Amino acid sequence: MHKSDLVESVANTADLPKDKANDVVSAIFEEITNALSRDDSVNLVGFGSFTQRHRAARTGRSPKTGETIQIPASTSVGFKPGKALKDAVN
């Protein structure tokens, strides 16, 4: 499902015009992004939680040359599905 499909589904479900549904979906994504950038977690009961995950710097090996390289520290987003989502998928 793409964002446009999600917007269309929200518009149909909530009986909204597509432009308003697009504003709602965009606002939700923006607020999740803003919360994660502040290192806050986002917990949507029944759906799941989004958190920042920090990776320490480490040493790796280039598969092409076999030489040792330094991989810098990084931050990514983790998602842990809630029980209701797991049950719906299984």
C-alpha positions as a Markdown table, in Angstrom:
| # | Residue | x | y | z |
|---|---|---|---|---|
| 1 | Met | 0.0 | 0.0 | 0.0 |
| 2 | His | 1.3 | 3.4 | -1.0 |
| 3 | Lys | 0.5 | 6.7 | 0.7 |
| 4 | Ser | -2.1 | 7.6 | -2.0 |
| 5 | Asp | -3.8 | 4.3 | -1.3 |
| 6 | Leu | -3.8 | 5.0 | 2.4 |
| 7 | Val | -5.2 | 8.5 | 1.8 |
| 8 | Glu | -8.0 | 7.1 | -0.4 |
| 9 | Ser | -8.9 | 4.5 | 2.3 |
| 10 | Val | -9.0 | 7.1 | 5.1 |
| 11 | Ala | -11.1 | 9.4 | 2.9 |
| 12 | Asn | -13.6 | 6.6 | 2.3 |
| 13 | Thr | -13.7 | 5.3 | 5.9 |
| 14 | Ala | -14.0 | 8.7 | 7.5 |
| 15 | Asp | -16.2 | 10.2 | 4.8 |
| 16 | Leu | -13.7 | 13.0 | 4.1 |
| 17 | Pro | -12.6 | 14.7 | 0.8 |
| 18 | Lys | -9.3 | 13.3 | -0.4 |
| 19 | Asp | -7.4 | 16.6 | 0.2 |
| 20 | Lys | -8.5 | 16.6 | 3.9 |
| 21 | Ala | -7.6 | 13.0 | 4.3 |
| 22 | Asn | -4.2 | 13.7 | 2.8 |
| 23 | Asp | -3.7 | 16.5 | 5.3 |
| 24 | Val | -4.6 | 14.2 | 8.2 |
| 25 | Val | -2.3 | 11.4 | 7.0 |
| 26 | Ser | 0.5 | 13.9 | 6.4 |
| 27 | Ala | 0.0 | 15.5 | 9.8 |
| 28 | Ile | 0.2 | 12.1 | 11.5 |
| 29 | Phe | 3.4 | 11.2 | 9.7 |
| 30 | Glu | 4.9 | 14.6 | 10.5 |
| 31 | Glu | 4.1 | 14.3 | 14.3 |
| 32 | Ile | 5.6 | 10.8 | 14.5 |
| 33 | Thr | 8.7 | 12.1 | 12.7 |
| 34 | Asn | 8.9 | 15.2 | 15.1 |
| 35 | Ala | 8.5 | 13.0 | 18.2 |
| 36 | Leu | 11.3 | 10.6 | 17.0 |
| 37 | Ser | 13.6 | 13.5 | 16.2 |
| 38 | Arg | 13.2 | 14.7 | 19.8 |
| 39 | Asp | 14.1 | 11.1 | 21.0 |
| 40 | Asp | 10.5 | 10.6 | 22.2 |
| 41 | Ser | 8.9 | 7.2 | 21.6 |
| 42 | Val | 5.5 | 7.0 | 19.9 |
| 43 | Asn | 3.1 | 4.4 | 21.3 |
| 44 | Leu | -0.1 | 3.6 | 19.5 |
| 45 | Val | -2.0 | 1.2 | 21.7 |
| 46 | Gly | -3.0 | -1.9 | 19.7 |
| 47 | Phe | -0.8 | -1.0 | 16.7 |
| 48 | Gly | 2.7 | -0.7 | 18.0 |
| 49 | Ser | 5.5 | 1.6 | 19.1 |
| 50 | Phe | 8.2 | 3.6 | 17.2 |
| 51 | Thr | 11.5 | 4.3 | 19.0 |
| 52 | Gln | 14.9 | 5.6 | 18.1 |
| 53 | Arg | 17.6 | 2.9 | 18.1 |
| 54 | His | 21.2 | 3.9 | 18.5 |
| 55 | Arg | 24.0 | 1.8 | 17.0 |
| 56 | Ala | 27.6 | 2.1 | 18.3 |
| 57 | Ala | 30.5 | 2.5 | 16.0 |
| 58 | Arg | 32.1 | -0.8 | 15.1 |
| 59 | Thr | 34.6 | -2.4 | 12.9 |
| 60 | Gly | 33.5 | -4.2 | 9.8 |
| 61 | Arg | 34.9 | -5.9 | 6.7 |
| 62 | Ser | 34.5 | -4.8 | 3.1 |
| 63 | Pro | 33.0 | -7.8 | 1.2 |
| 64 | Lys | 34.6 | -6.6 | -2.0 |
| 65 | Thr | 38.2 | -6.1 | -0.9 |
| 66 | Gly | 38.3 | -7.9 | 2.5 |
| 67 | Glu | 39.9 | -4.9 | 4.1 |
| 68 | Thr | 38.8 | -3.8 | 7.6 |
| 69 | Ile | 36.7 | -0.6 | 7.7 |
| 70 | Gln | 35.3 | 1.6 | 10.5 |
| 71 | Ile | 31.5 | 1.8 | 10.5 |
| 72 | Pro | 30.4 | 5.0 | 12.2 |
| 73 | Ala | 27.7 | 5.2 | 14.9 |
| 74 | Ser | 24.2 | 5.8 | 13.6 |
| 75 | Thr | 20.6 | 6.3 | 14.7 |
| 76 | Ser | 17.7 | 4.5 | 13.1 |
| 77 | Val | 14.0 | 4.0 | 13.8 |
| 78 | Gly | 12.7 | 0.8 | 15.3 |
| 79 | Phe | 9.1 | -0.5 | 15.3 |
| 80 | Lys | 7.7 | -3.0 | 17.6 |
| 81 | Pro | 4.2 | -4.2 | 16.6 |
| 82 | Gly | 1.5 | -4.4 | 19.3 |
| 83 | Lys | -0.5 | -7.5 | 20.2 |
| 84 | Ala | -3.6 | -6.5 | 18.2 |
| 85 | Leu | -1.5 | -6.0 | 15.0 |
| 86 | Lys | 0.3 | -9.3 | 15.5 |
| 87 | Asp | -3.0 | -11.1 | 16.0 |
| 88 | Ala | -4.5 | -9.5 | 12.9 |
| 89 | Val | -1.6 | -10.5 | 10.8 |
| 90 | Asn | -1.4 | -14.1 | 12.0 |
